[in-house]
Structure formats: structure tokens, C-alpha cells
Amino acid sequence: MSFAVINESDGIAQDALHRCAAGEITPESALSQLLSRAPAEHEIEAALGAAIWDALESRETISVVRLADLQKLWNRRRLHCNADSL
């Protein structure tokens, strides 16, 4: 599986997404890597969305499930951060 590259600085994000989709690392580990190395949250969102879309187009069901688990963690984190800012 290959994911669309958002920009040159997201090689680590792509690696974390690929490894999560392949089952090599947990969604929690992938999210930790994305948060620690991605330049901006919108880039995480875009890379994750593109990865899920690519897996769906390729009909890679297990990868979709793993990436969806990562998306759920991401959504919870964003919801929590938004609640804290109120």
C-alpha cells in the first residue's frame, strides 16, 4: 500500500500510517509518532484521510479497520483538546 505524500516533511507520518495499516505498530503508537513529528495538525488529518481513502480504494479491509481505529483515537484527542479550550 502506498499513501499520497502531502509534503516533503511527512515521510515519518507516512511511515507511521503504513506501519499501522500493516499491523506492525498499534494505532496508539502511530498517533504518538504523528503527534510528535508532524508539523501541523491539519497535515495529520490530511495524511490520515488520504491513507484511509487509499486503503478503501485498494479494498484492503484490515488496513481500513486499523486506520479507522487510528482515526477514532485522533477524533477523541481533538474532541478532548477542543473541550479543554472552552
ZIVENPE-V990391 format. One record per helix or strand of 3 or more residues. SS is the DSSP state (H for helix, E for strand). FROM is the first residue (numbers start at 0). TO is the last residue. Records with the same first field share a line. If there is no record, write none. Layout:
SS: FROM-TO, FROM-TO
This chain:
H: 7-20, 26-36, 40-56, 60-83
